[in-house]
């Protein structure tokens, strides 16, 4: 009996691990739903905070094996950015530092549009002066400039 339960558990973990790692899936089969992504610009760098929901199997997977197994998925969402460092991953949020997200041009910073690896319900760009810009249904970051 114990061996059957252990085999079932191992099979369940294997199936879930195959479905969770890697890329965020499309709308029909999505296991991670990106509700909001905040980009807080800090000079040429930025702090990116994701707010997400996981499907039931992914929540079980994260509960059993830890939330850091979501790191490849988050990195894949930011595939078009060069220097990405995941700093914190929780059950429903993650914090990522992105270096050189913008380039400095005299007293302004320029951010070129970058593709995202998944659709985000609401992208919020927060500038150093405290102002912000919302982009609903974002699949890329918009071109923008801001002061230091």
C-alpha positions in Angstrom: 0.0 0.0 0.0 2.8 2.4 1.0 4.7 1.6 -2.2 1.6 2.3 -4.4 1.1 5.7 -2.7 4.7 6.5 -3.1 4.6 5.6 -6.8 1.4 7.7 -7.3 3.1 10.6 -5.6 6.2 10.3 -7.7 4.1 10.1 -10.9 2.1 13.1 -9.9 5.2 15.2 -9.1 6.8 14.1 -12.4 3.7 15.1 -14.4 3.4 18.5 -12.6 7.1 19.2 -13.0 6.8 18.7 -16.8 3.9 21.1 -17.0 5.3 23.8 -14.7 8.9 24.3 -15.8 9.8 26.3 -18.9 7.6 28.8 -20.7 4.3 30.3 -19.7 1.6 28.7 -21.8 -0.9 30.4 -24.0 -4.3 31.6 -22.9 -6.0 28.2 -23.4 -3.5 26.2 -21.3 -2.0 28.8 -19.1 -0.8 27.5 -15.7 0.5 30.9 -14.6 -1.8 33.9 -15.0 0.1 37.2 -15.0 -2.3 39.7 -13.4 0.1 42.6 -13.1 3.7 43.5 -13.8 5.1 46.7 -12.3 8.4 48.1 -13.7 9.9 50.7 -11.3 12.7 52.5 -13.2 15.8 53.4 -11.2 18.3 55.1 -13.6 19.3 52.6 -16.2 18.0 49.7 -14.1 14.6 48.6 -12.9 12.8 46.6 -10.3 10.1 44.4 -11.8 7.4 43.0 -9.6 5.1 40.3 -10.9 1.7 39.5 -9.4 0.3 36.2 -10.6 -2.1 33.3 -10.0 -1.2 29.7 -10.4 -3.6 26.9 -11.4 -4.3 24.1 -8.9 -1.6 21.7 -10.0 1.0 24.4 -10.1 0.1 25.5 -6.5 0.5 21.9 -5.4 3.9 21.7 -7.2 5.1 25.0 -5.6 3.8 23.8 -2.2 5.7 20.5 -2.5 8.9 21.6 -4.2 9.2 25.3 -3.5 8.4 28.5 -5.4 11.9 28.9 -6.9 11.0 26.3 -9.4 9.0 29.1 -11.1 12.3 31.0 -11.8 12.7 29.6 -15.4 9.1 30.7 -16.2 9.7 34.3 -14.9 13.0 34.5 -16.8 11.2 33.4 -19.9 8.7 36.2 -19.6 11.7 38.6 -19.6 13.5 36.7 -22.4 14.2 39.9 -24.4 16.1 41.6 -21.5 19.8 41.0 -21.1 20.6 41.0 -17.4 17.8 39.6 -15.2 18.2 38.6 -11.6 15.3 37.0 -9.7 15.5 38.2 -6.1 12.3 36.9 -4.5 9.6 34.4 -5.5 6.5 33.9 -3.5 3.2 32.1 -4.0 1.6 35.0 -5.8 4.3 37.5 -6.5 8.0 37.7 -7.6 10.6 40.5 -7.6 13.2 40.7 -10.3 16.0 43.1 -10.9 16.7 44.1 -14.5 20.0 45.8 -15.2 20.4 48.1 -18.2 16.7 48.2 -19.0 17.2 51.7 -20.3 20.1 53.8 -21.6 21.1 57.3 -20.6 21.0 60.2 -23.1 22.2 63.4 -21.4 19.7 64.1 -18.6 17.0 61.6 -19.8 16.8 57.8 -19.9 15.4 56.0 -23.0 13.7 52.6 -22.8 13.3 50.7 -26.0 10.3 48.4 -26.4 11.0 44.8 -25.5 8.8 41.8 -26.1 7.4 39.8 -23.2 7.2 36.0 -23.2 3.6 36.1 -22.0 0.6 38.4 -21.9 0.2 40.6 -18.8 -3.2 41.8 -17.8 -1.8 45.2 -16.6 1.7 46.5 -17.1 2.4 49.5 -14.9 5.6 51.6 -15.6 6.6 53.7 -12.6 9.0 56.5 -13.3 11.6 58.0 -10.8 9.4 61.1 -10.3 6.5 58.9 -9.0 4.3 59.2 -12.1 3.1 56.0 -13.8 1.7 54.7 -17.0 -0.6 51.7 -17.4 -0.7 49.4 -20.4 -3.6 46.9 -20.3 -3.1 43.5 -22.1 0.6 44.0 -22.6 2.7 41.7 -24.7 5.6 44.1 -24.8 6.9 47.1 -23.0 6.3 50.4 -24.8 9.0 52.8 -25.9 9.4 55.5 -23.2 11.7 58.1 -21.8 12.0 59.6 -18.4 14.1 62.0 -16.3 16.5 61.0 -13.6 
